[in-house]
Amino acid sequence: MIVTLIVICEVGFWVLLAAGLSLRYLARMPRTGAAVLLCEPLLEVLLLVVSVIDLRNGAQPDWKHGLAALYIGYTVAHGHATVKWLDSVFAHRFAGGPAPVKLYGARRAKYEWKVWLRSLAGAVVALGLLQIAIWYVGDASRVSSLRAWQGTTLRALGIHGLIALTYTVWPKKAPQGAAGSGAEAAEQRPVTRV
């Protein structure tokens, strides 16, 4: 049931995102679109509540509960940035907004570290939820899967840190005449990942 709910939450996230942005830009109903977008955090609350109820009803803590914690952490940390990024893409495509900017060099490295900091925040949320679940279950013989997910969370954070580090050590050079390499790009918010 938890895995099905995770899938439903993920699909629901993208459906609400598409509906909210479509209402905002295609139907020219910005307030209604914003209201739909504000419903997205309810999906994570629903997943959290169902996971707690499942554990409270005596379910064996396993990989599904760990995945739910990691999913909630990820969406808490990256959900808003994803919505903002897609909003800027929609604004450019359908409302005459500025074109997305591609970042290069030190600016791209700085951007990647900011994304990593969001991943760090998501990892803290996931680790906290997992630790609360471990304390709640209270039986060391039943929580090995949850502890394994804590390790998985830290490994994923480490891998993301290595990826960000590659942009610092080996900065990507801008193509000749690229918009992201000049001073005019410094004034624009980065919205496109290369």
MIZATOR-538531 format. One record per residue (C-alpha): residue number from 1; residue in three letters; z, y, x. Coordinates in Angstrom, 3 decimals. Example, Ala and Ser with C-alpha at 12.3 -4.5 7.8 and 13.67 -1.06 7.14 Angstrom:
2
ATOM, 1, ALA, 7.800, -4.500, 12.300
ATOM, 2, SER, 7.140, -1.060, 13.670
END
This chain:
194
ATOM, 1, MET, 0.000, 0.000, 0.000
ATOM, 2, ILE, 0.826, 2.437, 2.831
ATOM, 3, VAL, -2.541, 1.902, 4.530
ATOM, 4, THR, -4.346, 2.475, 1.239
ATOM, 5, LEU, -2.376, 5.680, 0.751
ATOM, 6, ILE, -3.243, 6.856, 4.286
ATOM, 7, VAL, -6.928, 6.307, 3.507
ATOM, 8, ILE, -6.529, 8.103, 0.178
ATOM, 9, CYS, -4.786, 11.025, 1.927
ATOM, 10, GLU, -7.537, 11.281, 4.543
ATOM, 11, VAL, -10.309, 11.136, 1.958
ATOM, 12, GLY, -8.344, 13.526, -0.237
ATOM, 13, PHE, -7.997, 15.970, 2.676
ATOM, 14, TRP, -11.771, 16.140, 3.139
ATOM, 15, VAL, -12.477, 16.251, -0.600
ATOM, 16, LEU, -10.021, 19.111, -1.107
ATOM, 17, LEU, -11.426, 20.859, 1.961
ATOM, 18, ALA, -15.016, 20.547, 0.736
ATOM, 19, ALA, -14.020, 21.598, -2.796
ATOM, 20, GLY, -11.969, 24.561, -1.605
ATOM, 21, LEU, -14.651, 25.861, 0.752
ATOM, 22, SER, -17.393, 25.276, -1.804
ATOM, 23, LEU, -15.454, 27.210, -4.424
ATOM, 24, ARG, -14.736, 29.949, -1.919
ATOM, 25, TYR, -18.254, 30.450, -0.568
ATOM, 26, LEU, -20.784, 28.779, -2.848
ATOM, 27, ALA, -19.188, 29.520, -6.229
ATOM, 28, ARG, -17.857, 32.894, -5.001
ATOM, 29, MET, -14.351, 32.077, -6.241
ATOM, 30, PRO, -12.207, 32.861, -3.174
ATOM, 31, ARG, -8.824, 32.715, -4.886
ATOM, 32, THR, -9.533, 29.425, -6.604
ATOM, 33, GLY, -10.855, 28.011, -3.336
ATOM, 34, ALA, -7.715, 29.158, -1.508
ATOM, 35, ALA, -5.546, 27.558, -4.205
ATOM, 36, VAL, -7.350, 24.249, -3.749
ATOM, 37, LEU, -6.936, 24.464, 0.029
ATOM, 38, LEU, -3.216, 25.108, -0.392
ATOM, 39, CYS, -2.901, 21.745, -2.187
ATOM, 40, GLU, -3.700, 19.830, 1.001
ATOM, 41, PRO, -0.123, 19.665, 2.383
ATOM, 42, LEU, 0.903, 17.904, -0.823
ATOM, 43, LEU, -1.001, 14.845, 0.410
ATOM, 44, GLU, 1.270, 14.535, 3.455
ATOM, 45, VAL, 4.367, 15.062, 1.329
ATOM, 46, LEU, 3.183, 12.265, -0.963
ATOM, 47, LEU, 2.625, 9.927, 1.998
ATOM, 48, LEU, 6.067, 10.746, 3.411
ATOM, 49, VAL, 7.788, 10.149, 0.081
ATOM, 50, VAL, 6.015, 6.826, -0.490
ATOM, 51, SER, 6.850, 5.663, 3.060
ATOM, 52, VAL, 10.537, 6.509, 2.553
ATOM, 53, ILE, 10.601, 4.736, -0.817
ATOM, 54, ASP, 8.899, 1.705, 0.737
ATOM, 55, LEU, 11.546, 1.484, 3.473
ATOM, 56, ARG, 14.345, 2.133, 0.998
ATOM, 57, ASN, 13.144, -0.755, -1.141
ATOM, 58, GLY, 13.635, -3.078, 1.823
ATOM, 59, ALA, 10.106, -3.283, 3.231
ATOM, 60, GLN, 9.864, -4.593, 6.772
ATOM, 61, PRO, 9.106, -1.584, 9.037
ATOM, 62, ASP, 5.770, -2.328, 10.668
ATOM, 63, TRP, 2.600, -0.752, 12.025
ATOM, 64, LYS, 1.773, 0.817, 8.643
ATOM, 65, HIS, 4.883, 2.989, 8.702
ATOM, 66, GLY, 4.171, 3.959, 12.309
ATOM, 67, LEU, 0.607, 4.885, 11.457
ATOM, 68, ALA, 1.851, 6.956, 8.518
ATOM, 69, ALA, 4.212, 8.904, 10.816
ATOM, 70, LEU, 1.443, 9.507, 13.349
ATOM, 71, TYR, -0.966, 10.598, 10.596
ATOM, 72, ILE, 1.578, 13.042, 9.163
ATOM, 73, GLY, 2.273, 14.471, 12.625
ATOM, 74, TYR, -1.429, 14.884, 13.331
ATOM, 75, THR, -2.187, 16.615, 10.046
ATOM, 76, VAL, 0.852, 18.892, 10.331
ATOM, 77, ALA, -0.296, 19.982, 13.794
ATOM, 78, HIS, -4.083, 20.043, 13.413
ATOM, 79, GLY, -4.727, 20.360, 9.672
ATOM, 80, HIS, -4.493, 24.148, 9.492
ATOM, 81, ALA, -6.685, 24.622, 12.583
ATOM, 82, THR, -9.275, 22.248, 11.129
ATOM, 83, VAL, -9.321, 24.204, 7.877
ATOM, 84, LYS, -9.675, 27.524, 9.753
ATOM, 85, TRP, -12.481, 26.147, 11.909
ATOM, 86, LEU, -14.449, 24.795, 8.948
ATOM, 87, ASP, -13.775, 28.004, 7.015
ATOM, 88, SER, -15.400, 30.004, 9.833
ATOM, 89, VAL, -18.374, 27.613, 9.886
ATOM, 90, PHE, -18.785, 27.972, 6.096
ATOM, 91, ALA, -18.401, 31.748, 6.373
ATOM, 92, HIS, -21.182, 31.868, 8.971
ATOM, 93, ARG, -23.464, 29.528, 7.079
ATOM, 94, PHE, -22.983, 30.833, 3.536
ATOM, 95, ALA, -21.417, 34.305, 3.737
ATOM, 96, GLY, -22.990, 36.014, 6.742
ATOM, 97, GLY, -19.946, 35.602, 8.985
ATOM, 98, PRO, -20.200, 35.669, 12.777
ATOM, 99, ALA, -21.787, 32.714, 14.528
ATOM, 100, PRO, -19.439, 30.180, 16.091
ATOM, 101, VAL, -18.749, 30.815, 19.758
ATOM, 102, LYS, -19.009, 28.099, 22.393
ATOM, 103, LEU, -16.474, 28.455, 25.158
ATOM, 104, TYR, -16.987, 27.750, 28.841
ATOM, 105, GLY, -15.021, 27.881, 32.063
ATOM, 106, ALA, -11.446, 29.153, 32.077
ATOM, 107, ARG, -11.643, 30.251, 28.441
ATOM, 108, ARG, -12.548, 26.720, 27.381
ATOM, 109, ALA, -9.726, 25.281, 29.487
ATOM, 110, LYS, -7.268, 27.693, 27.863
ATOM, 111, TYR, -8.548, 26.682, 24.418
ATOM, 112, GLU, -8.149, 22.971, 25.242
ATOM, 113, TRP, -4.546, 23.529, 26.335
ATOM, 114, LYS, -3.859, 25.326, 23.053
ATOM, 115, VAL, -5.237, 22.309, 21.204
ATOM, 116, TRP, -3.042, 20.076, 23.363
ATOM, 117, LEU, 0.003, 22.171, 22.405
ATOM, 118, ARG, -0.828, 21.466, 18.766
ATOM, 119, SER, -0.984, 17.776, 19.654
ATOM, 120, LEU, 2.419, 18.132, 21.311
ATOM, 121, ALA, 3.789, 19.623, 18.080
ATOM, 122, GLY, 2.236, 16.748, 16.113
ATOM, 123, ALA, 3.767, 14.230, 18.519
ATOM, 124, VAL, 7.190, 15.830, 18.074
ATOM, 125, VAL, 6.831, 15.524, 14.289
ATOM, 126, ALA, 5.663, 11.899, 14.525
ATOM, 127, LEU, 8.386, 10.950, 17.019
ATOM, 128, GLY, 10.986, 12.630, 14.823
ATOM, 129, LEU, 9.813, 10.792, 11.708
ATOM, 130, LEU, 9.769, 7.492, 13.587
ATOM, 131, GLN, 13.261, 8.069, 14.983
ATOM, 132, ILE, 14.605, 8.963, 11.535
ATOM, 133, ALA, 13.053, 5.754, 10.188
ATOM, 134, ILE, 14.668, 3.773, 13.025
ATOM, 135, TRP, 18.077, 5.263, 12.238
ATOM, 136, TYR, 17.538, 4.715, 8.520
ATOM, 137, VAL, 16.692, 1.035, 8.938
ATOM, 138, GLY, 19.573, 0.675, 11.369
ATOM, 139, ASP, 18.756, -2.889, 12.423
ATOM, 140, ALA, 17.485, -3.066, 15.997
ATOM, 141, SER, 15.750, -6.384, 15.323
ATOM, 142, ARG, 13.603, -4.834, 12.579
ATOM, 143, VAL, 12.406, -1.634, 14.253
ATOM, 144, SER, 10.421, -2.886, 17.249
ATOM, 145, SER, 7.150, -1.857, 15.588
ATOM, 146, LEU, 8.424, 1.678, 15.030
ATOM, 147, ARG, 9.554, 1.916, 18.667
ATOM, 148, ALA, 6.116, 0.689, 19.744
ATOM, 149, TRP, 4.550, 3.519, 17.718
ATOM, 150, GLN, 6.747, 5.995, 19.581
ATOM, 151, GLY, 5.165, 4.702, 22.795
ATOM, 152, THR, 1.699, 4.917, 21.244
ATOM, 153, THR, 2.373, 8.526, 20.259
ATOM, 154, LEU, 3.378, 9.434, 23.812
ATOM, 155, ARG, 0.351, 7.618, 25.303
ATOM, 156, ALA, -2.015, 9.459, 22.937
ATOM, 157, LEU, -0.393, 12.766, 23.919
ATOM, 158, GLY, -0.780, 11.879, 27.602
ATOM, 159, ILE, -4.460, 10.968, 27.181
ATOM, 160, HIS, -5.086, 14.239, 25.353
ATOM, 161, GLY, -3.315, 16.072, 28.192
ATOM, 162, LEU, -5.617, 14.396, 30.724
ATOM, 163, ILE, -8.646, 15.474, 28.699
ATOM, 164, ALA, -7.387, 19.076, 28.662
ATOM, 165, LEU, -6.742, 18.831, 32.399
ATOM, 166, THR, -10.377, 17.864, 33.032
ATOM, 167, TYR, -11.459, 21.203, 31.539
ATOM, 168, THR, -9.144, 22.944, 34.003
ATOM, 169, VAL, -10.154, 20.938, 37.076
ATOM, 170, TRP, -13.865, 20.666, 36.240
ATOM, 171, PRO, -14.650, 23.709, 34.068
ATOM, 172, LYS, -17.839, 23.467, 32.080
ATOM, 173, LYS, -20.333, 26.088, 33.164
ATOM, 174, ALA, -22.145, 28.201, 30.621
ATOM, 175, PRO, -25.894, 27.779, 30.369
ATOM, 176, GLN, -27.860, 30.758, 31.611
ATOM, 177, GLY, -27.536, 33.552, 29.038
ATOM, 178, ALA, -25.053, 31.687, 26.816
ATOM, 179, ALA, -23.215, 33.830, 24.268
ATOM, 180, GLY, -19.851, 32.337, 25.203
ATOM, 181, SER, -19.972, 33.577, 28.778
ATOM, 182, GLY, -20.039, 37.339, 28.284
ATOM, 183, ALA, -17.480, 39.976, 27.358
ATOM, 184, GLU, -18.715, 40.080, 23.765
ATOM, 185, ALA, -17.555, 36.491, 23.278
ATOM, 186, ALA, -14.059, 37.353, 24.477
ATOM, 187, GLU, -13.549, 39.400, 21.343
ATOM, 188, GLN, -14.540, 36.554, 19.022
ATOM, 189, ARG, -12.302, 33.687, 17.988
ATOM, 190, PRO, -13.421, 30.294, 19.353
ATOM, 191, VAL, -14.529, 28.149, 16.467
ATOM, 192, THR, -16.863, 25.554, 17.897
ATOM, 193, ARG, -15.988, 22.747, 20.239
ATOM, 194, VAL, -18.682, 21.770, 22.706
END
